[in-house]
């Protein structure tokens, strides 16, 4: 996630928090409440999509790194286990 994307994500999170504060007000009318809730759900949907995209990008980077380093976590764990000096 770039700085701009992160700032945008943080901005969306701030907006969702504002929606929660707004709809928690005892003085909010029903129509405004519904509009705010719709806005909140739209923001949450966008945030989930951003997180899913970020997760996929991180997973891709992890897989590329594992290929370049010659093995994944399992081979590294086995290597550590083999060298721990604890012969059973």
N, CA, C and O atoms as a GROMACS GRO file, in nm:
protein
  352
    1UNK      N    1   0.085  -0.117   0.000
    1UNK     CA    2   0.000   0.000   0.000
    1UNK      C    3   0.090   0.123   0.000
    1UNK      O    4   0.177   0.136   0.085
    2UNK      N    5   0.068   0.211  -0.093
    2UNK     CA    6   0.149   0.333  -0.099
    2UNK      C    7   0.103   0.429   0.010
    2UNK      O    8   0.000   0.407   0.075
    3UNK      N    9   0.182   0.535   0.030
    3UNK     CA   10   0.143   0.634   0.132
    3UNK      C   11   0.008   0.694   0.100
    3UNK      O   12  -0.074   0.716   0.190
    4UNK      N   13  -0.016   0.722  -0.030
    4UNK     CA   14  -0.144   0.780  -0.070
    4UNK      C   15  -0.259   0.682  -0.042
    4UNK      O   16  -0.363   0.722   0.010
    5UNK      N   17  -0.238   0.554  -0.076
    5UNK     CA   18  -0.342   0.454  -0.050
    5UNK      C   19  -0.365   0.439   0.100
    5UNK      O   20  -0.479   0.427   0.144
    6UNK      N   21  -0.258   0.440   0.176
    6UNK     CA   22  -0.270   0.430   0.320
    6UNK      C   23  -0.346   0.549   0.377
    6UNK      O   24  -0.431   0.534   0.464
    7UNK      N   25  -0.313   0.667   0.328
    7UNK     CA   26  -0.383   0.787   0.373
    7UNK      C   27  -0.530   0.779   0.336
    7UNK      O   28  -0.617   0.818   0.415
    8UNK      N   29  -0.558   0.728   0.217
    8UNK     CA   30  -0.697   0.714   0.175
    8UNK      C   31  -0.769   0.613   0.263
    8UNK      O   32  -0.884   0.636   0.303
    9UNK      N   33  -0.702   0.501   0.294
    9UNK     CA   34  -0.762   0.401   0.382
    9UNK      C   35  -0.788   0.462   0.519
    9UNK      O   36  -0.896   0.444   0.576
   10UNK      N   37  -0.691   0.535   0.572
   10UNK     CA   38  -0.708   0.598   0.702
   10UNK      C   39  -0.822   0.700   0.698
   10UNK      O   40  -0.899   0.713   0.793
   11UNK      N   41  -0.832   0.771   0.587
   11UNK     CA   42  -0.940   0.868   0.571
   11UNK      C   43  -1.076   0.797   0.572
   11UNK      O   44  -1.171   0.845   0.634
   12UNK      N   45  -1.084   0.683   0.503
   12UNK     CA   46  -1.209   0.608   0.503
   12UNK      C   47  -1.242   0.558   0.643
   12UNK      O   48  -1.357   0.562   0.686
   13UNK      N   49  -1.140   0.512   0.715
   13UNK     CA   50  -1.161   0.467   0.853
   13UNK      C   51  -1.211   0.581   0.941
   13UNK      O   52  -1.302   0.563   1.021
   14UNK      N   53  -1.150   0.697   0.924
   14UNK     CA   54  -1.196   0.816   1.000
   14UNK      C   55  -1.342   0.848   0.966
   14UNK      O   56  -1.420   0.883   1.054
   15UNK      N   57  -1.378   0.836   0.838
   15UNK     CA   58  -1.516   0.862   0.796
   15UNK      C   59  -1.613   0.762   0.858
   15UNK      O   60  -1.723   0.800   0.900
   16UNK      N   61  -1.574   0.635   0.863
   16UNK     CA   62  -1.660   0.533   0.924
   16UNK      C   63  -1.680   0.565   1.073
   16UNK      O   64  -1.791   0.555   1.125
   17UNK      N   65  -1.572   0.604   1.139
   17UNK     CA   66  -1.584   0.640   1.281
   17UNK      C   67  -1.676   0.760   1.300
   17UNK      O   68  -1.751   0.766   1.397
   18UNK      N   69  -1.671   0.855   1.207
   18UNK     CA   70  -1.760   0.971   1.214
   18UNK      C   71  -1.905   0.929   1.194
   18UNK      O   72  -1.995   0.980   1.260
   19UNK      N   73  -1.927   0.836   1.102
   19UNK     CA   74  -2.063   0.784   1.080
   19UNK      C   75  -2.115   0.720   1.208
   19UNK      O   76  -2.230   0.742   1.246
   20UNK      N   77  -2.032   0.641   1.273
   20UNK     CA   78  -2.073   0.575   1.397
   20UNK      C   79  -2.110   0.678   1.503
   20UNK      O   80  -2.211   0.664   1.572
   21UNK      N   81  -2.029   0.782   1.514
   21UNK     CA   82  -2.061   0.888   1.611
   21UNK      C   83  -2.193   0.956   1.575
   21UNK      O   84  -2.277   0.981   1.662
   22UNK      N   85  -2.211   0.984   1.445
   22UNK     CA   86  -2.333   1.053   1.400
   22UNK      C   87  -2.459   0.971   1.428
   22UNK      O   88  -2.558   1.024   1.479
   23UNK      N   89  -2.455   0.843   1.395
   23UNK     CA   90  -2.577   0.763   1.413
   23UNK      C   91  -2.601   0.729   1.560
   23UNK      O   92  -2.710   0.685   1.596
   24UNK      N   93  -2.500   0.749   1.643
   24UNK     CA   94  -2.517   0.726   1.787
   24UNK      C   95  -2.582   0.844   1.857
   24UNK      O   96  -2.620   0.835   1.974
   25UNK      N   97  -2.593   0.953   1.786
   25UNK     CA   98  -2.652   1.074   1.846
   25UNK      C   99  -2.802   1.054   1.866
   25UNK      O  100  -2.872   1.006   1.776
   26UNK      N  101  -2.852   1.089   1.982
   26UNK     CA  102  -2.996   1.076   2.006
   26UNK      C  103  -3.079   1.179   1.927
   26UNK      O  104  -3.201   1.167   1.919
   27UNK      N  105  -3.013   1.279   1.871
   27UNK     CA  106  -3.084   1.385   1.800
   27UNK      C  107  -3.093   1.362   1.650
   27UNK      O  108  -3.150   1.444   1.579
   28UNK      N  109  -3.038   1.253   1.599
   28UNK     CA  110  -3.038   1.228   1.455
   28UNK      C  111  -3.177   1.182   1.409
   28UNK      O  112  -3.242   1.101   1.476
   29UNK      N  113  -3.221   1.236   1.296
   29UNK     CA  114  -3.352   1.193   1.246
   29UNK      C  115  -3.335   1.065   1.163
   29UNK      O  116  -3.224   1.033   1.120
   30UNK      N  117  -3.443   0.995   1.141
   30UNK     CA  118  -3.440   0.863   1.077
   30UNK      C  119  -3.381   0.867   0.936
   30UNK      O  120  -3.298   0.783   0.902
   31UNK      N  121  -3.423   0.963   0.854
   31UNK     CA  122  -3.372   0.970   0.717
   31UNK      C  123  -3.221   0.995   0.712
   31UNK      O  124  -3.150   0.935   0.632
   32UNK      N  125  -3.174   1.082   0.799
   32UNK     CA  126  -3.030   1.109   0.806
   32UNK      C  127  -2.956   0.985   0.854
   32UNK      O  128  -2.849   0.953   0.803
   33UNK      N  129  -3.014   0.916   0.951
   33UNK     CA  130  -2.952   0.795   1.003
   33UNK      C  131  -2.936   0.690   0.893
   33UNK      O  132  -2.830   0.630   0.879
   34UNK      N  133  -3.041   0.670   0.815
   34UNK     CA  134  -3.035   0.571   0.706
   34UNK      C  135  -2.929   0.609   0.604
   34UNK      O  136  -2.853   0.524   0.558
   35UNK      N  137  -2.924   0.736   0.569
   35UNK     CA  138  -2.824   0.784   0.472
   35UNK      C  139  -2.682   0.762   0.527
   35UNK      O  140  -2.593   0.720   0.453
   36UNK      N  141  -2.662   0.791   0.653
   36UNK     CA  142  -2.530   0.772   0.715
   36UNK      C  143  -2.492   0.624   0.719
   36UNK      O  144  -2.377   0.588   0.694
   37UNK      N  145  -2.588   0.540   0.751
   37UNK     CA  146  -2.561   0.395   0.755
   37UNK      C  147  -2.524   0.344   0.616
   37UNK      O  148  -2.432   0.265   0.602
   38UNK      N  149  -2.596   0.389   0.514
   38UNK     CA  150  -2.560   0.351   0.376
   38UNK      C  151  -2.419   0.396   0.343
   38UNK      O  152  -2.341   0.320   0.284
   39UNK      N  153  -2.385   0.518   0.380
   39UNK     CA  154  -2.251   0.570   0.357
   39UNK      C  155  -2.147   0.483   0.428
   39UNK      O  156  -2.043   0.450   0.372
   40UNK      N  157  -2.177   0.446   0.551
   40UNK     CA  158  -2.085   0.362   0.628
   40UNK      C  159  -2.062   0.227   0.563
   40UNK      O  160  -1.948   0.180   0.555
   41UNK      N  161  -2.169   0.163   0.516
   41UNK     CA  162  -2.155   0.033   0.450
   41UNK      C  163  -2.077   0.044   0.320
   41UNK      O  164  -1.998  -0.046   0.287
   42UNK      N  165  -2.096   0.151   0.245
   42UNK     CA  166  -2.018   0.171   0.122
   42UNK      C  167  -1.869   0.185   0.154
   42UNK      O  168  -1.785   0.127   0.085
   43UNK      N  169  -1.839   0.260   0.257
   43UNK     CA  170  -1.700   0.277   0.298
   43UNK      C  171  -1.639   0.143   0.343
   43UNK      O  172  -1.526   0.110   0.306
   44UNK      N  173  -1.713   0.068   0.421
   44UNK     CA  174  -1.664  -0.061   0.470
   44UNK      C  175  -1.639  -0.156   0.354
   44UNK      O  176  -1.540  -0.229   0.355
   45UNK      N  177  -1.727  -0.155   0.254
   45UNK     CA  178  -1.707  -0.240   0.136
   45UNK      C  179  -1.578  -0.203   0.064
   45UNK      O  180  -1.501  -0.290   0.025
   46UNK      N  181  -1.554  -0.073   0.047
   46UNK     CA  182  -1.431  -0.028  -0.017
   46UNK      C  183  -1.309  -0.065   0.066
   46UNK      O  184  -1.206  -0.105   0.010
   47UNK      N  185  -1.319  -0.054   0.196
   47UNK     CA  186  -1.207  -0.087   0.284
   47UNK      C  187  -1.176  -0.237   0.279
   47UNK      O  188  -1.059  -0.276   0.276
   48UNK      N  189  -1.279  -0.320   0.276
   48UNK     CA  190  -1.257  -0.464   0.266
   48UNK      C  191  -1.190  -0.501   0.135
   48UNK      O  192  -1.102  -0.586   0.131
   49UNK      N  193  -1.232  -0.436   0.027
   49UNK     CA  194  -1.169  -0.461  -0.104
   49UNK      C  195  -1.023  -0.420  -0.100
   49UNK      O  196  -0.937  -0.491  -0.153
   50UNK      N  197  -0.994  -0.306  -0.040
   50UNK     CA  198  -0.856  -0.260  -0.029
   50UNK      C  199  -0.773  -0.358   0.052
   50UNK      O  200  -0.660  -0.389   0.015
   51UNK      N  201  -0.828  -0.408   0.162
   51UNK     CA  202  -0.756  -0.504   0.244
   51UNK      C  203  -0.732  -0.635   0.170
   51UNK      O  204  -0.624  -0.694   0.180
   52UNK      N  205  -0.832  -0.681   0.095
   52UNK     CA  206  -0.816  -0.804   0.017
   52UNK      C  207  -0.708  -0.788  -0.088
   52UNK      O  208  -0.627  -0.878  -0.110
   53UNK      N  209  -0.705  -0.673  -0.154
   53UNK     CA  210  -0.602  -0.645  -0.254
   53UNK      C  211  -0.465  -0.642  -0.189
   53UNK      O  212  -0.369  -0.697  -0.242
   54UNK      N  213  -0.455  -0.577  -0.076
   54UNK     CA  214  -0.328  -0.568  -0.005
   54UNK      C  215  -0.282  -0.706   0.040
   54UNK      O  216  -0.164  -0.739   0.030
   55UNK      N  217  -0.374  -0.786   0.090
   55UNK     CA  218  -0.339  -0.923   0.133
   55UNK      C  219  -0.285  -1.003   0.014
   55UNK      O  220  -0.186  -1.075   0.029
   56UNK      N  221  -0.348  -0.991  -0.101
   56UNK     CA  222  -0.303  -1.063  -0.221
   56UNK      C  223  -0.164  -1.016  -0.263
   56UNK      O  224  -0.079  -1.096  -0.301
   57UNK      N  225  -0.141  -0.886  -0.255
   57UNK     CA  226  -0.009  -0.833  -0.292
   57UNK      C  227   0.099  -0.882  -0.197
   57UNK      O  228   0.208  -0.918  -0.241
   58UNK      N  229   0.070  -0.884  -0.068
   58UNK     CA  230   0.167  -0.932   0.031
   58UNK      C  231   0.193  -1.080   0.011
   58UNK      O  232   0.308  -1.125   0.019
   59UNK      N  233   0.090  -1.157  -0.015
   59UNK     CA  234   0.105  -1.301  -0.040
   59UNK      C  235   0.193  -1.325  -0.163
   59UNK      O  236   0.279  -1.413  -0.162
   60UNK      N  237   0.170  -1.246  -0.266
   60UNK     CA  238   0.252  -1.259  -0.388
   60UNK      C  239   0.398  -1.229  -0.358
   60UNK      O  240   0.487  -1.302  -0.402
   61UNK      N  241   0.422  -1.123  -0.283
   61UNK     CA  242   0.559  -1.089  -0.246
   61UNK      C  243   0.624  -1.199  -0.162
   61UNK      O  244   0.740  -1.232  -0.181
   62UNK      N  245   0.548  -1.254  -0.069
   62UNK     CA  246   0.599  -1.361   0.016
   62UNK      C  247   0.636  -1.482  -0.068
   62UNK      O  248   0.742  -1.543  -0.048
   63UNK      N  249   0.549  -1.518  -0.162
   63UNK     CA  250   0.576  -1.633  -0.249
   63UNK      C  251   0.698  -1.609  -0.336
   63UNK      O  252   0.779  -1.700  -0.355
   64UNK      N  253   0.712  -1.488  -0.389
   64UNK     CA  254   0.829  -1.456  -0.471
   64UNK      C  255   0.956  -1.464  -0.387
   64UNK      O  256   1.058  -1.515  -0.434
   65UNK      N  257   0.950  -1.414  -0.265
   65UNK     CA  258   1.066  -1.419  -0.176
   65UNK      C  259   1.104  -1.564  -0.144
   65UNK      O  260   1.222  -1.599  -0.144
   66UNK      N  261   1.004  -1.646  -0.118
   66UNK     CA  262   1.031  -1.786  -0.086
   66UNK      C  263   1.095  -1.858  -0.204
   66UNK      O  264   1.186  -1.939  -0.186
   67UNK      N  265   1.049  -1.828  -0.326
   67UNK     CA  266   1.109  -1.889  -0.445
   67UNK      C  267   1.255  -1.846  -0.460
   67UNK      O  268   1.342  -1.926  -0.491
   68UNK      N  269   1.279  -1.717  -0.437
   68UNK     CA  270   1.414  -1.663  -0.452
   68UNK      C  271   1.509  -1.716  -0.344
   68UNK      O  272   1.627  -1.736  -0.370
   69UNK      N  273   1.456  -1.738  -0.224
   69UNK     CA  274   1.542  -1.783  -0.114
   69UNK      C  275   1.556  -1.935  -0.110
   69UNK      O  276   1.630  -1.988  -0.027
   70UNK      N  277   1.486  -2.004  -0.196
   70UNK     CA  278   1.502  -2.149  -0.206
   70UNK      C  279   1.421  -2.230  -0.109
   70UNK      O  280   1.456  -2.345  -0.081
   71UNK      N  281   1.316  -2.177  -0.058
   71UNK     CA  282   1.232  -2.258   0.030
   71UNK      C  283   1.139  -2.173   0.110
   71UNK      O  284   1.155  -2.051   0.122
   72UNK      N  285   1.041  -2.238   0.165
   72UNK     CA  286   0.942  -2.167   0.244
   72UNK      C  287   0.967  -2.184   0.392
   72UNK      O  288   1.074  -2.227   0.433
   73UNK      N  289   0.869  -2.151   0.469
   73UNK     CA  290   0.880  -2.156   0.613
   73UNK      C  291   0.902  -2.298   0.663
   73UNK      O  292   0.971  -2.318   0.763
   74UNK      N  293   0.844  -2.396   0.593
   74UNK     CA  294   0.859  -2.535   0.638
   74UNK      C  295   1.005  -2.579   0.633
   74UNK      O  296   1.053  -2.641   0.727
   75UNK      N  297   1.076  -2.546   0.524
   75UNK     CA  298   1.216  -2.586   0.516
   75UNK      C  299   1.300  -2.510   0.617
   75UNK      O  300   1.397  -2.564   0.669
   76UNK      N  301   1.264  -2.385   0.645
   76UNK     CA  302   1.337  -2.308   0.745
   76UNK      C  303   1.313  -2.365   0.884
   76UNK      O  304   1.407  -2.374   0.963
   77UNK      N  305   1.191  -2.404   0.914
   77UNK     CA  306   1.161  -2.463   1.044
   77UNK      C  307   1.234  -2.595   1.060
   77UNK      O  308   1.285  -2.623   1.169
   78UNK      N  309   1.240  -2.676   0.955
   78UNK     CA  310   1.309  -2.803   0.961
   78UNK      C  311   1.457  -2.780   0.986
   78UNK      O  312   1.519  -2.850   1.066
   79UNK      N  313   1.514  -2.682   0.919
   79UNK     CA  314   1.654  -2.649   0.937
   79UNK      C  315   1.682  -2.608   1.081
   79UNK      O  316   1.783  -2.651   1.138
   80UNK      N  317   1.598  -2.528   1.140
   80UNK     CA  318   1.614  -2.485   1.278
   80UNK      C  319   1.598  -2.604   1.371
   80UNK      O  320   1.672  -2.617   1.468
   81UNK      N  321   1.503  -2.690   1.343
   81UNK     CA  322   1.478  -2.807   1.427
   81UNK      C  323   1.598  -2.902   1.421
   81UNK      O  324   1.636  -2.961   1.522
   82UNK      N  325   1.658  -2.916   1.302
   82UNK     CA  326   1.772  -3.006   1.286
   82UNK      C  327   1.896  -2.954   1.356
   82UNK      O  328   1.985  -3.033   1.389
   83UNK      N  329   1.904  -2.824   1.380
   83UNK     CA  330   2.025  -2.767   1.439
   83UNK      C  331   2.005  -2.722   1.583
   83UNK      O  332   2.090  -2.651   1.637
   84UNK      N  333   1.894  -2.760   1.645
   84UNK     CA  334   1.871  -2.713   1.781
   84UNK      C  335   1.953  -2.787   1.886
   84UNK      O  336   1.951  -2.749   2.003
   85UNK      N  337   2.025  -2.893   1.845
   85UNK     CA  338   2.113  -2.965   1.937
   85UNK      C  339   2.041  -3.056   2.032
   85UNK      O  340   2.102  -3.109   2.125
   86UNK      N  341   1.913  -3.075   2.012
   86UNK     CA  342   1.833  -3.159   2.102
   86UNK      C  343   1.805  -3.291   2.033
   86UNK      O  344   1.707  -3.302   1.960
   87UNK      N  345   1.889  -3.388   2.055
   87UNK     CA  346   1.869  -3.521   1.995
   87UNK      C  347   1.785  -3.604   2.088
   87UNK      O  348   1.820  -3.626   2.204
   88UNK      N  349   1.673  -3.649   2.037
   88UNK     CA  350   1.582  -3.728   2.120
   88UNK      C  351   1.601  -3.873   2.102
   88UNK      O  352   1.532  -3.953   2.164
   0.00000   0.00000   0.00000
